[in-house]
Amino acid sequence: MTAGDTLLALIGLPGSGKTTVGRMLARRLQLPFLDSDQEIERRMGCSIRQFFEEQGEARFRDIEAEVIDALTRSGPGVLSTGGGAVLRPENRARLHERCRVIYLHARPEDLARRLRRDSQRPLLQVDDPLKRLRELHAARDPLYRETAHDVLETGRPSVAMLVNMILMQLELAPQPAAGGTGPALGR
């Protein structure tokens, strides 16, 4: 199985680069780019932040699960997921079984620096975003690792370098069997 005949899914905390890396990766592989957050906003007819405020996180996660189910059946491409997509067991299972999943791992301190001016992420609209990112990392890192076939340490590399690292890994590593985990990228 090659990158051209599978769906690659990028998971990670908000600000880890899923959308930016995903767009460039899709361009390089000449595959469609899919963004679960954009599809959710299209279905809801409003921003995620507005939906969170009006309907709450639980209802948002219901819609997110429907979107993840649909997008993971869509065929070859590159899928960027929302940071909380791994919170539901059914999402983790669908991603792991239907996609080659790459966890873009970033330290909370790096994310806080990247996101310091971002006002669109509802879970980070708090007095201490770094503290919130540390909490999210502690809660979600094990779920990302459970879901992923590969882990890529994002650290300081440029987006182009991250894309090249993913492409190299895809060429070198065979697709793991369902339920298995592949080697860590960038380690």
C-alpha positions as semicolon CSV with decimal commas, in nm:
position;residue;x (nm);y (nm);z (nm)
1;M;0,000;0,000;0,000
2;T;0,141;0,338;-0,098
3;A;0,055;0,695;-0,003
4;G;-0,129;0,728;-0,335
5;D;-0,388;0,461;-0,254
6;T;-0,459;0,534;0,111
7;L;-0,598;0,811;0,326
8;L;-0,330;0,978;0,537
9;A;-0,469;1,136;0,855
10;L;-0,288;1,397;1,062
11;I;-0,371;1,419;1,432
12;G;-0,235;1,635;1,713
13;L;-0,304;1,923;1,946
14;P;-0,436;2,257;1,820
15;G;-0,154;2,444;1,648
16;S;0,059;2,136;1,578
17;G;0,047;2,205;1,203
18;K;-0,212;1,955;1,085
19;T;-0,377;2,188;0,834
20;T;-0,062;2,361;0,710
21;V;0,139;2,039;0,678
22;G;-0,165;1,855;0,539
23;R;-0,222;2,105;0,258
24;M;0,142;2,093;0,149
25;L;0,157;1,713;0,180
26;A;-0,157;1,675;-0,031
27;R;-0,012;1,907;-0,295
28;R;0,314;1,714;-0,305
29;L;0,133;1,378;-0,332
30;Q;-0,123;1,520;-0,577
31;L;-0,406;1,400;-0,354
32;P;-0,721;1,576;-0,230
33;F;-0,688;1,765;0,099
34;L;-0,968;1,716;0,352
35;D;-1,014;1,914;0,672
36;S;-1,259;1,775;0,926
37;D;-1,304;2,114;1,098
38;Q;-1,392;2,282;0,766
39;E;-1,641;2,006;0,687
40;I;-1,795;2,040;1,033
41;E;-1,832;2,417;0,987
42;R;-1,988;2,359;0,645
43;R;-2,243;2,118;0,793
44;M;-2,321;2,341;1,092
45;G;-2,338;2,663;0,894
46;C;-2,131;2,852;1,150
47;S;-1,787;2,860;1,308
48;I;-1,683;2,593;1,553
49;R;-1,635;2,860;1,818
50;Q;-1,991;2,988;1,769
51;F;-2,132;2,633;1,774
52;F;-1,941;2,555;2,096
53;E;-2,089;2,865;2,260
54;E;-2,445;2,794;2,144
55;Q;-2,470;2,412;2,151
56;G;-2,182;2,295;2,371
57;E;-1,892;2,058;2,325
58;A;-2,092;1,733;2,353
59;R;-2,312;1,817;2,053
60;F;-2,004;1,930;1,860
61;R;-1,835;1,593;1,928
62;D;-2,145;1,412;1,794
63;I;-2,117;1,598;1,465
64;E;-1,740;1,551;1,460
65;A;-1,787;1,172;1,492
66;E;-2,027;1,172;1,194
67;V;-1,780;1,374;0,987
68;I;-1,480;1,155;1,082
69;D;-1,681;0,847;0,984
70;A;-1,768;0,996;0,644
71;L;-1,423;1,140;0,569
72;T;-1,237;0,820;0,662
73;R;-1,443;0,641;0,395
74;S;-1,361;0,898;0,127
75;G;-1,065;0,723;-0,037
76;P;-0,713;0,843;-0,105
77;G;-0,620;1,185;0,027
78;V;-0,474;1,376;0,319
79;L;-0,706;1,442;0,615
80;S;-0,644;1,706;0,880
81;T;-0,846;1,633;1,194
82;G;-0,950;1,858;1,479
83;G;-0,739;1,839;1,793
84;G;-1,012;1,658;1,986
85;A;-1,102;1,405;1,718
86;V;-0,934;1,129;1,922
87;L;-1,151;1,183;2,230
88;R;-1,415;0,936;2,115
89;P;-1,315;0,568;2,090
90;E;-1,507;0,523;1,762
91;N;-1,306;0,805;1,602
92;R;-0,977;0,653;1,717
93;A;-1,078;0,313;1,579
94;R;-1,199;0,452;1,245
95;L;-0,887;0,660;1,196
96;H;-0,649;0,379;1,291
97;E;-0,824;0,113;1,083
98;R;-0,906;0,319;0,773
99;C;-0,608;0,555;0,750
100;R;-0,233;0,581;0,782
101;V;-0,229;0,807;1,090
102;I;0,055;1,046;1,164
103;Y;0,065;1,219;1,501
104;L;0,224;1,564;1,476
105;H;0,361;1,589;1,828
106;A;0,447;1,932;1,965
107;R;0,537;2,052;2,312
108;P;0,273;2,270;2,483
109;E;0,529;2,552;2,514
110;D;0,586;2,554;2,137
111;L;0,211;2,548;2,074
112;A;0,149;2,837;2,313
113;R;0,405;3,044;2,123
114;R;0,247;2,957;1,785
115;L;-0,108;3,025;1,905
116;R;-0,055;3,335;2,119
117;R;-0,265;3,554;1,885
118;D;-0,523;3,291;1,782
119;S;-0,878;3,373;1,889
120;Q;-1,062;3,104;1,692
121;R;-0,992;2,794;1,903
122;P;-1,266;2,770;2,166
123;L;-1,076;2,548;2,410
124;L;-0,788;2,799;2,425
125;Q;-0,995;3,108;2,506
126;V;-0,887;3,101;2,870
127;D;-0,673;3,318;3,101
128;D;-0,374;3,082;3,083
129;P;-0,353;2,913;2,739
130;L;-0,019;2,743;2,823
131;K;-0,172;2,577;3,128
132;R;-0,468;2,467;2,914
133;L;-0,234;2,327;2,645
134;R;-0,043;2,133;2,911
135;E;-0,372;1,986;3,035
136;L;-0,480;1,898;2,681
137;H;-0,141;1,738;2,613
138;A;-0,156;1,530;2,931
139;A;-0,507;1,407;2,850
140;R;-0,472;1,356;2,474
141;D;-0,112;1,248;2,413
142;P;-0,186;0,883;2,508
143;L;-0,492;0,887;2,277
144;Y;-0,292;1,030;1,987
145;R;-0,024;0,765;2,037
146;E;-0,286;0,488;2,055
147;T;-0,438;0,607;1,726
148;A;-0,119;0,682;1,531
149;H;0,087;0,455;1,313
150;D;0,371;0,710;1,318
151;V;0,477;0,997;1,546
152;L;0,651;1,303;1,405
153;E;0,818;1,545;1,646
154;T;0,738;1,887;1,503
155;G;0,976;2,093;1,717
156;R;1,138;2,360;1,503
157;P;1,154;2,213;1,149
158;S;0,993;2,412;0,871
159;V;0,668;2,293;0,719
160;A;0,856;2,185;0,405
161;M;1,099;1,982;0,616
162;L;0,811;1,814;0,804
163;V;0,645;1,723;0,473
164;N;0,973;1,581;0,344
165;M;1,012;1,374;0,663
166;I;0,662;1,231;0,617
167;L;0,726;1,153;0,250
168;M;1,054;0,977;0,334
169;Q;0,883;0,771;0,602
170;L;0,602;0,675;0,367
171;E;0,856;0,550;0,114
172;L;1,056;0,354;0,371
173;A;0,794;0,205;0,600
174;P;0,526;-0,038;0,488
175;Q;0,170;0,024;0,596
176;P;0,131;-0,139;0,939
177;A;-0,133;-0,404;0,985
178;A;-0,452;-0,286;1,154
179;G;-0,397;-0,266;1,526
180;G;-0,018;-0,241;1,494
181;T;0,202;0,059;1,534
182;G;0,476;0,169;1,306
183;P;0,805;0,333;1,383
184;A;0,819;0,683;1,525
185;L;0,905;0,951;1,272
186;G;1,171;1,207;1,347
187;R;1,322;1,018;1,637
